[in-house]
Amino acid sequence: MRVRTVMAVLLGLALAGCMTSTPQPAPEAALKPRDKQLLANAPYPKVRPDGEFARHIVKYDGKETPGTIVVDTDKRFLYLVQGDGTAIRYGVTVGEESLAFRGSAKVGRKAEWPSWTPTPEIHQRIAGLPAYVGPGPHNPMGARALYLYQGNRDTLFRIHGTNQPELLGQAISSGCIRMLNEDVIDLYNRVPQGASVVVL
């Protein structure tokens, strides 16, 4: 009996040592009163990612400086690098292979509850889209947007919220990085304009 107990303790310690991530939902304190009101009446299913696509604190041994956003499009994760050997990892939706952005950029602009004007290319690919969608939870841009720039040029790619949380973890967007609205609000609050972004 004693041997079994010792073995169970050792196994528990071994498994604990293998744990490299801790689930940690975005804090409610990040939400403003307007956010709470709009999200409470969102016209989409209240789907929250679970498992690996839920927000986690993970060990991170990359060479990027703290404050850098790293997007792993293959694994469908966005990392915000911290200064203590960890990163905040969020599950994301990424662009279809032929539409995905790759490379380095900066956050050139930030917006709360942005509007959306589909580009001519998106209109060509998807028939029946409106010319303009105003701000709100019905908007595909969601609660926040980080606009990616290279130098002074807007790449037209964004990191933004979504009105389709059930699609997190997939590669189906028109190239942008979509996040759960609560997660993109959390990221928005942590990232200043000018922050570095690396999309793998």
Beta strands, then each sheet from edge to edge (+ up, - down):
strand 1: 21-23
strand 2: 56-59
strand 3: 69-72
strand 4: 77-81
strand 5: 86-95
strand 6: 103-112
strand 7: 144-150
strand 8: 153-160
strand 9: 171-173
strand 10: 177-179
strand 11: 196-199
sheet 1: 1+ 2- 5+ 4- 3+ 11+ 6- 7+ 8- 10-
sheet 2: 1+ 2- 5+ 9+
end
